[in-house]
């Protein structure tokens, strides 16, 4: 209960009621405690005429220790925590400070010192968003959603694109990690869904996307990203590492988005989906409903967007691979099968986040869901049984010890049989 000073009117009411009522009743009618009533009985001076004395009611437990032992440490490095200072005191004066009884007192003292004498702190300057000027992108982990596909855990990321002015958003389900392919593919889809191009596109430092890359690979990724934004006529910017508030529009929306997905999953009654496409459709419908609530702001922003180019640009990674005598090719240490007629040919493979497409000249000849390597180091095989069934008819015993035997079954029922 907030303390309120007693007024002269309350004291007069108390003195009047005291002629007909008990001390407790008179104090209650006046609105103060019985203890205050005893104090007024001993000294009936009106509150307005009393001299207010501010000071400690108990002795300072840090008297002498604060100035001599603690203050020099704080002035040298203000990052020291109160509990660290307490342990330091206990080491210097074990008899005076045998326990943590003064911890709260020390925390208040340190907090007050930082407010009065501490170093200057950074200030976040809120910006006035301009329609059509900036869009922000970010990847956010989605393990907390606890989504499963066919009753199996589904680790994934969510790519989140947000227009700063209208808060229009686009969300993509990313199967791999942060990469140029995942960024470019989903960013391009977001721009064409929005129907226009903002002047500036901001991301974080993309440190996860550059992890484990050589210097040449980093330069190549930077060059490809610059070419991508140049194709759309956007300016590219990045916030400083560790300064998430510089990408604040999408960072704050990440939290709201995942909360909305959690709530929708609760209403759905299940977090399990039959396939990835069903989960993507679920997310797309949720995002569409959220965007409808921003229709007026989106309409105003679209008037300030630059037009889309005549065509899309490359949003995949391209590599050239040979098809070996084992009936397939290697992409990032993953073996993918191919029709036997392609043995000896060199294919151009387009790597997307969720699939690969292989071309002989300009003809699409192979398409597979994209796989990722296993943590135990064993090679992963992606086999289309149509590519090898003709050979197995002639060599049925080859199936028994084939290194990709378990990968070529069209359904799990075959593997169980």
C-alpha positions in Angstrom: 0.0 0.0 0.0 1.4 3.4 -1.0 2.4 5.6 1.9 0.4 8.9 2.2 1.3 11.6 4.7 -1.3 12.4 7.4 -2.9 15.8 7.0 -4.0 18.3 9.6 -7.7 17.6 8.8 -7.2 13.9 9.7 -5.6 14.9 13.0 -8.5 17.3 13.8 -11.0 14.5 13.0 -9.1 12.1 15.2 -9.0 14.5 18.2 -12.8 15.2 17.8 -13.7 11.5 17.6 -11.4 10.7 20.6 -14.0 12.4 22.9 -16.6 9.8 22.1 -14.7 6.8 20.8 -11.7 4.6 21.7 -8.3 5.3 20.3 -8.4 2.5 17.8 -11.9 3.5 16.5 -10.9 7.2 16.3 -7.7 6.4 14.4 -9.6 4.1 11.9 -12.2 6.8 11.3 -9.4 9.3 10.6 -7.6 7.0 8.2 -4.4 6.2 9.9 -3.0 3.4 12.2 -3.2 3.0 15.9 0.5 3.4 16.2 0.3 6.8 14.6 -2.5 7.7 17.0 -0.2 6.9 20.0 2.4 9.2 18.4 -0.1 12.0 18.1 -1.3 11.5 21.7 2.3 12.0 22.9 2.8 15.0 20.6 -0.3 16.7 19.2 1.6 19.1 16.9 -0.2 19.3 13.5 1.7 17.5 10.7 2.1 20.8 8.7 4.1 22.2 11.6 6.4 19.2 12.1 9.9 19.3 10.8 10.4 16.3 8.5 13.7 14.5 9.2 15.1 12.3 6.5 17.8 9.9 7.5 18.6 6.3 8.3 16.7 4.5 11.0 19.4 1.8 11.4 23.1 1.9 11.1 24.7 1.5 7.6 26.1 -2.1 7.4 28.5 -0.9 4.6 29.8 2.1 6.5 33.6 2.3 5.8 33.6 -0.8 3.5 31.8 0.9 0.6 34.3 3.8 0.3 37.4 1.8 1.0 36.9 -1.6 -0.5 34.1 -1.5 -3.1 33.9 2.0 -4.7 37.4 1.9 -6.2 36.5 -1.5 -7.8 33.3 -0.1 -9.3 35.0 3.0 -10.6 37.7 0.9 -12.3 35.1 -1.4 -14.0 31.3 -0.6 -13.6 30.4 -4.1 -15.0 31.1 -5.7 -11.6 27.9 -7.3 -10.2 26.8 -6.8 -6.6 27.2 -10.5 -5.8 30.8 -10.4 -7.0 31.4 -7.4 -4.7 29.8 -9.3 -1.8 32.1 -12.3 -2.4 35.0 -9.9 -2.4 33.9 -8.4 0.9 33.5 -11.9 2.4 37.0 -12.7 1.4 38.4 -9.6 3.0 36.3 -9.5 6.1 34.9 -12.9 6.8 34.0 -12.0 10.4 32.0 -8.9 9.5 30.2 -10.6 6.6 29.7 -14.3 7.4 26.6 -14.7 5.2 24.6 -13.0 2.4 22.4 -10.9 4.7 23.5 -7.6 3.1 23.1 -8.8 -0.5 19.9 -6.8 -1.2 21.4 -3.7 0.5 24.5 -4.0 -1.7 22.4 -4.5 -4.8 20.5 -1.3 -4.1 23.7 0.6 -3.4 25.3 -0.6 -6.6 22.1 0.2 -8.6 22.0 3.7 -7.1 25.7 4.3 -7.8 25.2 3.3 -11.5 22.3 5.7 -11.8 24.2 8.6 -10.3 27.8 8.0 -11.1 27.9 5.2 -13.6 29.0 5.4 -17.3 26.7 6.8 -20.0 24.5 4.3 -21.6 23.4 3.9 -25.2 20.0 5.4 -26.2 17.8 3.8 -28.8 16.4 6.5 -31.1 13.0 5.4 -32.5 12.6 6.1 -36.2 9.6 7.3 -38.1 9.1 4.6 -40.8 8.6 5.8 -44.4 6.3 3.9 -46.7 8.1 1.9 -49.3 11.6 2.6 -47.9 12.8 -0.4 -45.9 12.2 -4.1 -45.6 14.0 -6.3 -43.1 14.8 -10.1 -43.2 15.8 -12.5 -40.5 16.0 -16.2 -39.7 14.6 -17.5 -36.4 14.8 -20.9 -34.9 11.4 -22.8 -34.5 12.2 -25.7 -32.2 10.0 -24.2 -29.5 7.0 -24.8 -31.8 7.5 -28.6 -31.3 6.2 -29.3 -34.8 6.5 -32.9 -36.1 6.1 -34.3 -39.6 4.6 -37.8 -39.6 5.3 -38.1 -35.9 9.0 -37.4 -36.4 10.8 -34.2 -35.0 11.1 -31.5 -37.5 14.0 -29.1 -36.8 13.7 -26.1 -39.0 14.1 -22.3 -39.3 11.6 -19.7 -40.3 12.6 -17.0 -42.7 10.8 -13.8 -41.8 10.4 -10.8 -44.2 8.7 -7.6 -42.8 8.0 -4.3 -44.5 8.8 -1.7 -41.8 6.0 0.7 -42.5 3.0 -1.5 -43.0 4.3 -4.6 -41.0 3.3 -6.8 -44.0 5.2 -10.0 -43.7 6.2 -13.1 -45.6 7.3 -16.4 -43.9 9.1 -19.3 -45.4 9.9 -22.7 -43.8 13.6 -23.3 -44.1 14.9 -26.9 -43.9 18.6 -26.2 -43.8 20.5 -23.5 -42.0 21.0 -19.8 -42.9 22.4 -19.7 -46.4 22.4 -17.5 -49.5 20.1 -19.9 -51.2 17.5 -19.8 -48.4 17.8 -16.0 -48.2 17.6 -15.4 -51.9 14.8 -17.9 -52.6 12.5 -16.7 -49.8 13.3 -13.0 -50.3 12.5 -13.2 -54.0 9.2 -14.9 -53.2 8.4 -12.2 -50.7 9.1 -9.4 -53.2 6.9 -10.9 -55.8 4.1 -11.6 -53.3 4.3 -8.0 -52.1 4.1 -6.8 -55.8 6.9 -4.2 -55.5 10.5 -3.5 -54.3 11.4 -1.4 -51.3 14.3 1.0 -51.5 16.4 -0.7 -48.8 16.7 -4.3 -47.6 18.3 -4.8 -44.2 19.5 -8.1 -42.7 21.6 -8.9 -39.6 25.3 -9.7 -40.0 24.5 -13.1 -41.5 27.3 -14.6 -39.4 25.6 -18.0 -39.4 25.5 -18.0 -43.2 29.2 -17.3 -43.4 30.2 -19.9 -40.8 32.6 -22.6 -42.1 33.1 -20.9 -45.4 36.5 -20.1 -46.9 37.6 -16.6 -47.7 36.8 -17.2 -51.4 33.4 -18.6 -50.6 32.6 -15.6 -48.5 33.6 -13.2 -51.2 31.5 -15.2 -53.7 28.5 -15.2 -51.4 28.8 -11.4 -50.9 29.2 -10.9 -54.6 26.1 -13.0 -55.4 24.0 -11.1 -52.8 25.1 -7.8 -54.2 24.1 -9.0 -57.6 20.7 -10.1 -56.3 19.8 -6.8 -54.7 21.2 -5.0 -57.7 18.8 -6.9 -60.0 15.9 -5.6 -57.9 17.4 -2.1 -57.5 17.5 -2.3 -53.7 20.1 -0.9 -51.4 21.5 -3.5 -49.0 22.3 -2.7 -45.4 23.2 -4.7 -42.3 22.9 -3.9 -38.7 26.0 -4.1 -36.5 26.8 -7.4 -34.9 25.1 -7.7 -31.5 22.8 -4.7 -32.1 19.5 -6.6 -32.8 17.5 -3.4 -32.2 18.8 -2.0 -35.5 16.8 -4.8 -37.1 14.0 -4.2 -34.6 11.0 -4.4 -36.9 11.5 -8.0 -37.8 13.1 -9.0 -34.5 10.0 -8.0 -32.6 7.7 -9.6 -35.2 9.6 -12.9 -34.8 8.3 -13.2 -31.2 4.7 -12.2 -32.2 4.8 -14.6 -35.2 5.9 -17.6 -33.2 3.3 -16.8 -30.5 0.6 -16.7 -33.2 1.7 -20.0 -34.6 1.7 -21.6 -31.1 -1.8 -20.4 -30.6 -3.0 -21.6 -34.0 -1.4 -25.0 -33.2 -3.3 -25.2 -30.0 -6.6 -24.5 -31.8 -5.7 -27.1 -34.4 -5.4 -29.7 -31.7 -2.2 -31.2 -33.0 1.3 -30.2 -33.8 1.8 -33.1 -36.2 1.5 -32.7 -40.0 1.4 -35.4 -42.6 4.0 -33.8 -44.8 6.0 -30.6 -45.1 3.7 -29.1 -47.7 0.8 -29.3 -45.2 2.8 -27.4 -42.6 3.8 -24.8 -45.1 0.2 -24.4 -46.1 -0.7 -24.0 -42.5 1.9 -21.2 -42.0 0.9 -19.4 -45.2 -2.8 -19.3 -44.2 -1.9 -17.9 -40.8 0.4 -15.2 -42.3 -2.3 -14.3 -44.9 -4.8 -13.7 -42.1 -2.3 -11.5 -40.2 -1.6 -9.5 -43.4 -5.4 -8.9 -44.0 -5.4 -6.9 -40.8 -2.9 -4.5 -42.2 -4.6 -4.0 -45.6 -4.9 -0.2 -45.3 -1.3 0.3 -44.5 -0.2 -2.1 -47.1 -2.2 -0.3 -49.8 -0.6 3.0 -48.8 2.9 1.4 -48.9 2.5 -0.3 -52.3 2.0 3.2 -53.8 5.6 4.0 -52.8 7.3 0.7 -53.9 9.5 0.5 -57.0 8.2 -1.8 -59.8 9.4 -5.4 -60.0 11.9 -6.2 -62.8 10.8 -8.0 -65.9 12.0 -11.4 -64.6 13.2 -13.1 -61.5 16.9 -13.6 -60.9 19.0 -16.6 -59.7 18.0 -17.7 -56.2 19.9 -21.0 -56.2 23.4 -22.3 -56.0 24.7 -23.9 -59.2 27.4 -26.6 -59.4 28.5 -28.9 -62.1 28.8 -32.6 -61.3 29.6 -35.8 -63.2 27.3 -38.9 -63.1 29.4 -41.8 -61.9 29.2 -45.5 -62.8 27.4 -46.1 -59.5 24.3 -44.4 -61.0 24.4 -41.0 -59.4 26.3 -37.9 -58.4 27.6 -36.2 -55.3 26.3 -32.8 -54.1 27.8 -31.6 -50.8 28.7 -35.2 -49.8 25.1 -36.4 -50.4 24.6 -39.1 -53.1 21.7 -38.6 -55.5 20.6 -41.2 -58.0 20.1 -40.4 -61.7 18.8 -42.4 -64.7 21.5 -44.8 -65.9 21.5 -43.2 -69.4 23.2 -40.2 -67.8 26.3 -42.1 -66.6 29.4 -40.2 -67.9 27.5 -37.0 -68.5 28.1 -33.7 -66.6 25.0 -32.1 -65.1 24.3 -28.6 -63.9 22.7 -28.9 -60.5 20.6 -26.1 -59.0 20.6 -26.3 -55.2 17.5 -24.9 -53.5 16.8 -25.0 -49.8 14.4 -28.0 -50.1 15.2 -29.6 -53.4 17.8 -30.1 -56.1 17.2 -29.9 -59.9 19.8 -31.3 -62.4 19.9 -30.2 -66.0 21.6 -31.7 -69.1 21.9 -28.7 -71.3 18.6 -26.9 -70.8 16.6 -30.0 -70.1 15.6 -30.9 -66.5 16.5 -34.6 -66.1 16.6 -35.2 -62.3 14.8 -33.7 -59.4 15.2 -34.8 -55.7 14.2 -33.5 -52.3 17.4 -32.0 -50.8 19.0 -34.0 -48.0 21.4 -33.0 -45.3 24.4 -34.9 -43.9 24.2 -37.0 -40.8 26.0 -36.0 -37.6 27.7 -39.4 -37.3 29.5 -38.9 -40.6 27.8 -41.7 -42.6 27.0 -40.8 -46.1 23.4 -40.1 -46.9 21.8 -41.5 -50.1 18.8 -40.2 -51.9 17.6 -42.8 -54.3 14.7 -42.9 -56.8 14.1 -46.7 -57.2 12.9 -46.1 -60.8 16.6 -45.2 -61.6 17.9 -48.6 -60.5 15.1 -51.1 -60.7 16.0 -52.3 -64.2 19.5 -53.2 -63.0 18.3 -55.0 -59.9 16.1 -57.2 -62.1 19.3 -58.5 -63.7 21.3 -58.5 -60.5 18.9 -59.2 -57.6 21.6 -60.3 -55.2 23.2 -56.9 -55.4 20.4 -55.5 -53.2 21.5 -57.5 -50.2 24.7 -55.7 -49.5 24.2 -52.4 -51.4 25.3 -49.4 -49.5 22.1 -47.6 -50.4 19.8 -50.5 -50.0 17.6 -48.9 -47.3 17.4 -45.6 -49.2 15.9 -47.0 -52.4 12.6 -48.4 -51.0 9.6 -46.3 -52.3 7.8 -46.7 -48.9 8.7 -47.8 -45.4 6.5 -50.9 -45.8 9.1 -52.3 -48.3 11.9 -51.7 -45.8 10.0 -53.5 -43.1 9.3 -56.5 -45.4 
